[in-house]
Amino acid sequence: MRDKRLEAHLLHLLREPRTLEDLHTQLQALHPGLKKATLFALLVRLRREGKVAFREGHFLAGKPQDADP
């Protein structure tokens, strides 16, 4: 099963655009065994799900596209 806490921490950090290296450094304290490849795979999955966007070399939390004002 996927680590939902890691996903929650990641999405919290992605309120602001961040690089893969920055994310890895930030999350290393909370998840000491986290590898960059594992983090990248999680980011790719979240991107496919529409929760994360990748723009200009930075990841950031995606915005819901079906939200009505």
DSSP file (Angstrom, degrees, kcal/mol; ACC not computed):
  #  RESIDUE AA STRUCTURE BP1 BP2  ACC     N-H-->O    O-->H-N    N-H-->O    O-->H-N    TCO  KAPPA ALPHA  PHI   PSI    X-CA   Y-CA   Z-CA
    1    1 A M              0   0    0      0, 0.0     2,-0.1     0, 0.0     0, 0.0   0.000 360.0 360.0 360.0 143.4    0.0    0.0    0.0
    2    2 A R        -     0   0    0      1,-0.1     2,-1.1     2,-0.0     3,-0.1  -0.368 360.0-106.1 -72.0 150.4    1.2    3.5   -0.8
    3    3 A D     >  -     0   0    0      1,-0.2     4,-1.8    -2,-0.1     5,-0.1  -0.664  33.0-172.9 -80.1 102.3    2.4    5.7    2.0
    4    4 A K  H  > S+     0   0    0     -2,-1.1     4,-2.5     1,-0.2    -1,-0.2   0.799  82.7  58.7 -68.0 -29.5   -0.5    8.2    2.4
    5    5 A R  H  > S+     0   0    0      2,-0.2     4,-2.7     1,-0.2    -1,-0.2   0.922 105.4  49.0 -66.1 -41.5    1.5   10.3    4.9
    6    6 A L  H  > S+     0   0    0      1,-0.2     4,-2.6     2,-0.2    -2,-0.2   0.925 111.7  49.6 -61.4 -44.0    4.3   10.8    2.4
    7    7 A E  H  X S+     0   0    0     -4,-1.8     4,-2.6     1,-0.2    -2,-0.2   0.911 111.2  49.3 -61.4 -42.6    1.7   11.8   -0.2
    8    8 A A  H  X S+     0   0    0     -4,-2.5     4,-2.0     2,-0.2    -2,-0.2   0.917 112.4  47.3 -64.3 -43.7    0.1   14.3    2.2
    9    9 A H  H  X S+     0   0    0     -4,-2.7     4,-2.3     2,-0.2    -2,-0.2   0.916 112.6  50.8 -62.1 -42.5    3.5   15.8    3.1
   10   10 A L  H  X S+     0   0    0     -4,-2.6     4,-1.7     1,-0.2    -2,-0.2   0.935 110.4  47.1 -62.1 -48.3    4.4   16.1   -0.5
   11   11 A L  H  < S+     0   0    0     -4,-2.6    -1,-0.2     1,-0.2    -2,-0.2   0.853 110.6  54.0 -64.5 -33.7    1.2   17.8   -1.5
   12   12 A H  H >< S+     0   0    0     -4,-2.0     3,-1.2    -5,-0.2    -1,-0.2   0.930 109.6  47.0 -64.3 -44.7    1.6   20.2    1.4
   13   13 A L  H >< S+     0   0    0     -4,-2.3     3,-1.2     1,-0.3    -2,-0.2   0.803 102.0  67.0 -65.5 -28.6    5.1   21.1    0.3
   14   14 A L  T 3<  +     0   0    0     -4,-1.7    47,-3.1     1,-0.3    -1,-0.3   0.255  65.6  98.1 -83.5  15.5    3.9   21.6   -3.3
   15   15 A R  T <  S+     0   0    0     -3,-1.2    -1,-0.3    45,-0.2    -2,-0.1   0.784  94.0  40.0 -65.4 -25.1    1.7   24.6   -2.4
   16   16 A E  S <  S-     0   0    0     -3,-1.2    43,-0.1    -4,-0.1    -1,-0.1  -0.942 109.7 -93.7-119.2 145.3    4.8   26.4   -3.7
   17   17 A P        +     0   0    0      0, 0.0     2,-0.3     0, 0.0    43,-0.2  -0.332  52.4 175.5 -59.5 135.7    6.8   25.3   -6.8
   18   18 A R  B     -A   59   0A   0     41,-2.4    41,-3.4    -4,-0.1     2,-0.1  -0.984  27.4-121.0-142.8 151.5    9.7   23.1   -5.9
   19   19 A T     >  -     0   0    0     -2,-0.3     4,-2.5    39,-0.2     5,-0.2  -0.425  33.7-108.3 -83.7 165.5   12.4   21.1   -7.6
   20   20 A L  H  > S+     0   0    0     37,-0.3     4,-2.5     1,-0.2     5,-0.2   0.908 120.9  51.0 -59.8 -42.9   12.9   17.4   -7.2
   21   21 A E  H  > S+     0   0    0      2,-0.2     4,-2.3     1,-0.2    -1,-0.2   0.905 110.1  49.0 -63.8 -41.9   16.1   18.0   -5.2
   22   22 A D  H  > S+     0   0    0      2,-0.2     4,-2.5     1,-0.2    -1,-0.2   0.923 112.1  48.5 -63.5 -44.8   14.4   20.5   -2.9
   23   23 A L  H  X S+     0   0    0     -4,-2.5     4,-2.7     1,-0.2     5,-0.2   0.922 111.0  50.6 -60.6 -44.6   11.5   18.1   -2.3
   24   24 A H  H  X S+     0   0    0     -4,-2.5     4,-1.4     1,-0.2    -1,-0.2   0.912 111.6  47.9 -61.2 -43.2   13.8   15.2   -1.5
   25   25 A T  H  X S+     0   0    0     -4,-2.3     4,-0.6     1,-0.2    -1,-0.2   0.919 113.8  46.9 -63.8 -44.5   15.8   17.4    0.9
   26   26 A Q  H >< S+     0   0    0     -4,-2.5     3,-0.5     1,-0.2     4,-0.4   0.898 116.5  43.0 -64.8 -41.9   12.6   18.6    2.7
   27   27 A L  H 3X S+     0   0    0     -4,-2.7     4,-2.6     1,-0.2     3,-0.4   0.666  93.9  80.8 -81.7 -16.5   11.1   15.1    2.9
   28   28 A Q  H 3< S+     0   0    0     -4,-1.4    -1,-0.2     1,-0.2     6,-0.2   0.841  89.3  55.0 -59.7 -34.6   14.3   13.3    4.0
   29   29 A A  T << S+     0   0    0     -4,-0.6    -1,-0.2    -3,-0.5    -2,-0.2   0.879 116.3  36.0 -67.8 -37.3   13.8   14.5    7.6
   30   30 A L  T  4 S+     0   0    0     -4,-0.4    -2,-0.2    -3,-0.4    -1,-0.2   0.769 131.1  30.5 -85.8 -27.8   10.3   12.9    7.8
   31   31 A H    ><  -     0   0    0     -4,-2.6     3,-2.0     1,-0.1    -1,-0.3  -0.721  70.0-179.0-132.9  79.7   11.1    9.9    5.7
   32   32 A P  T 3  S+     0   0    0      0, 0.0    -1,-0.1     0, 0.0    -4,-0.1   0.751  80.0  51.2 -57.8 -29.9   14.8    9.0    6.2
   33   33 A G  T 3  S+     0   0    0      2,-0.1     2,-0.2     0, 0.0    -5,-0.1   0.385  79.3 129.0 -89.5   5.8   14.8    6.0    3.8
   34   34 A L    <   -     0   0    0     -3,-2.0     2,-0.3    -6,-0.2    -3,-0.1  -0.425  44.4-155.2 -68.1 126.4   13.2    7.9    0.9
   35   35 A K     >  -     0   0    0     -2,-0.2     4,-2.2     1,-0.1     5,-0.2  -0.726  23.3-122.3 -99.2 152.6   15.1    7.6   -2.4
   36   36 A K  H  > S+     0   0    0     -2,-0.3     4,-2.5     1,-0.2     5,-0.2   0.859 113.1  55.0 -60.8 -36.4   14.9   10.2   -5.1
   37   37 A A  H  > S+     0   0    0      2,-0.2     4,-2.2     1,-0.2    -1,-0.2   0.889 107.9  48.7 -66.0 -39.2   13.7    7.6   -7.6
   38   38 A T  H  > S+     0   0    0      2,-0.2     4,-2.0     1,-0.2    -2,-0.2   0.911 112.0  49.1 -65.8 -42.7   10.8    6.6   -5.3
   39   39 A L  H  X S+     0   0    0     -4,-2.2     4,-2.3     2,-0.2    -2,-0.2   0.913 110.9  50.0 -62.3 -43.8    9.9   10.3   -4.9
   40   40 A F  H  X S+     0   0    0     -4,-2.5     4,-2.4     1,-0.2    -2,-0.2   0.908 108.7  52.1 -63.0 -42.0   10.0   10.8   -8.6
   41   41 A A  H  X S+     0   0    0     -4,-2.2     4,-2.1     1,-0.2    -1,-0.2   0.895 109.9  49.5 -61.6 -40.0    7.7    7.8   -9.2
   42   42 A L  H  X S+     0   0    0     -4,-2.0     4,-2.6     2,-0.2    -1,-0.2   0.907 110.0  50.9 -64.7 -41.6    5.2    9.2   -6.7
   43   43 A L  H  X S+     0   0    0     -4,-2.3     4,-2.0     2,-0.2    -2,-0.2   0.886 109.2  51.1 -62.9 -39.2    5.3   12.6   -8.5
   44   44 A V  H  X S+     0   0    0     -4,-2.4     4,-2.2     2,-0.2    -1,-0.2   0.919 111.0  48.1 -64.4 -43.7    4.7   10.9  -11.8
   45   45 A R  H  X S+     0   0    0     -4,-2.1     4,-1.7     1,-0.2    -2,-0.2   0.926 112.3  48.5 -63.0 -44.1    1.7    9.0  -10.4
   46   46 A L  H  <>S+     0   0    0     -4,-2.6     5,-2.5     1,-0.2     6,-1.1   0.834 109.2  54.1 -66.2 -31.4    0.3   12.1   -8.9
   47   47 A R  H ><5S+     0   0    0     -4,-2.0     3,-1.1     4,-0.2    -1,-0.2   0.916 107.2  50.1 -67.2 -42.4    0.8   14.0  -12.1
   48   48 A R  H 3<5S+     0   0    0     -4,-2.2    -2,-0.2     1,-0.3    -1,-0.2   0.852 109.6  52.2 -62.7 -33.7   -1.2   11.3  -14.0
   49   49 A E  T 3<5S-     0   0    0     -4,-1.7    -1,-0.3    -5,-0.2    -2,-0.2   0.523 117.3-115.6 -80.2  -5.9   -4.0   11.7  -11.4
   50   50 A G  T < 5S+     0   0    0     -3,-1.1    -3,-0.2    -4,-0.4    -2,-0.1   0.608  88.0 110.6  83.5  12.4   -4.0   15.5  -11.9
   51   51 A K  S   <S+     0   0    0     -5,-2.5    11,-2.9    -6,-0.2     2,-0.4   0.674  76.3  39.8 -91.1 -18.8   -2.9   16.3   -8.4
   52   52 A V  E     -B   61   0A   0     -6,-1.1     2,-0.3     9,-0.3    -2,-0.2  -0.979  65.2-161.0-134.2 142.5    0.6   17.6   -9.4
   53   53 A A  E     -B   60   0A   0      7,-3.4     7,-2.2    -2,-0.4     2,-0.5  -0.862   9.8-145.5-118.4 156.8    1.8   19.7  -12.3
   54   54 A F  E     +B   59   0A   0     -2,-0.3     2,-0.4     5,-0.2     5,-0.2  -0.974  28.2 162.8-124.9 116.1    5.3   20.1  -13.7
   55   55 A R  E >   -B   58   0A   0      3,-2.8     3,-2.0    -2,-0.5    -2,-0.0  -0.996  62.7 -13.9-138.5 131.4    6.2   23.6  -15.1
   56   56 A E  T 3  S-     0   0    0     -2,-0.4    -1,-0.1     1,-0.3     3,-0.1   0.830 128.0 -48.9  51.1  41.4    9.5   25.2  -15.8
   57   57 A G  T 3  S+     0   0    0      1,-0.2     2,-0.4   -38,-0.0   -37,-0.3   0.537 119.5 101.0  81.8   6.7   11.5   22.6  -14.0
   58   58 A H  E <   - B   0  55A   0     -3,-2.0    -3,-2.8   -39,-0.1     2,-0.3  -0.946  62.0-138.2-127.3 146.2    9.4   22.7  -10.8
   59   59 A F  E     +AB  18  54A   0    -41,-3.4   -41,-2.4    -2,-0.4     2,-0.3  -0.763  27.9 170.3 -95.1 146.6    6.6   20.6   -9.4
   60   60 A L  E     - B   0  53A   0     -7,-2.2    -7,-3.4    -2,-0.3   -45,-0.2  -0.987  42.1 -86.0-152.4 156.8    3.5   22.1   -7.8
   61   61 A A  E     - B   0  52A   0    -47,-3.1    -9,-0.3    -2,-0.3     2,-0.1  -0.420  48.4-125.8 -64.6 131.9    0.1   21.0   -6.6
   62   62 A G        -     0   0    0    -11,-2.9    -1,-0.1    -2,-0.1   -48,-0.0  -0.375  17.7-123.5 -75.5 157.3   -2.4   20.9   -9.4
   63   63 A K        -     0   0    0     -2,-0.1     2,-0.1     1,-0.0    -1,-0.1  -0.813  30.3-101.6-101.1 141.6   -5.7   22.8   -9.2
   64   64 A P    >   -     0   0    0      0, 0.0     3,-0.5     0, 0.0   -13,-0.0  -0.425  28.9-159.4 -61.0 131.2   -9.0   21.0   -9.6
   65   65 A Q  T 3  S+     0   0    0      1,-0.2   -15,-0.0    -2,-0.1    -2,-0.0   0.606  84.4  56.5 -90.6 -12.4  -10.2   21.7  -13.1
   66   66 A D  T 3  S+     0   0    0      2,-0.1     2,-0.3     0, 0.0    -1,-0.2   0.240  76.0 122.3-103.8  14.7  -13.9   20.9  -12.5
   67   67 A A    <   -     0   0    0     -3,-0.5    -4,-0.0     2,-0.0     0, 0.0  -0.609  51.0-148.2 -79.8 132.8  -14.4   23.4   -9.6
   68   68 A D              0   0    0     -2,-0.3    -2,-0.1     1,-0.1    -1,-0.0  -0.839 360.0 360.0 -99.8 137.0  -17.1   26.0  -10.2
   69   69 A P              0   0    0      0, 0.0    -1,-0.1     0, 0.0    -2,-0.0   0.497 360.0 360.0 -72.0 360.0  -16.7   29.4   -8.7
